[in-house]
Each structure stands twice: as structure tokens, then as C-alpha cells.
């Protein structure tokens, strides 16, 4: 998987679509939400992580909004975590990967 910076057009495309849902405007910065967008054979994955704690909760409302945005109800959610410093947790990352399967609208340009 390739890490894409927030200035990448594909990541910007996804962020613009999800900004009202994820409220990422307040989280852009050093400890803000990090996005990794990866194209897969069936669609794409959106990994949303943040240092110290998860940026969003994948509740039913979030999943239904994602289904509406991308035109598919085939969305898998996987937990993501990476350990940081043993004493202060600096460098840790927590969040979710949304696997968008067979999207029919708002497909990002890769």
C-alpha cells in the first residue's frame, strides 16, 4: 500500500466527500486525521487513523452515509491500530479501514 499525503488529489477528493461526515476540518494538522486511500480490484480502501485515539466511530449512521455517498452497501470495516511509545503512546495510531466494494458513484480518480 502506498501512503498518500493530504495534498494528494485522490485523498483530497475523498476528504472533500467525507468532510461533513467525519468533521475533518478541525483535525487537519500534526495530530489530525491521516488518510490512506488504496485502490483495490473491487473498489478502494479508506484508512482513517489518528494518533492516540480513533477519529470516527463506524456506527450504522456512518455506514449508511458512506453507502449513500459511494452508491454501494458493500462496505466492510476493519479496526486499525499501531502501537506507539511504551510509556507515552507517542506515535500510536488508531482508527478504521473502510473497504468500499463496487462503488457506483463518486469513484475517485486514481
Secondary structure, DSSP 8 states (H G I E B T S, - for coil): -----TTSHHHHHHHHHHHHHHTGGGG-STTS-EEEEEE-SSEEEEEEEESSS-S----HHHHHHHHHHHT-S-EEEEEEEE---TTT-TT-EEEEEEEEES--SS----
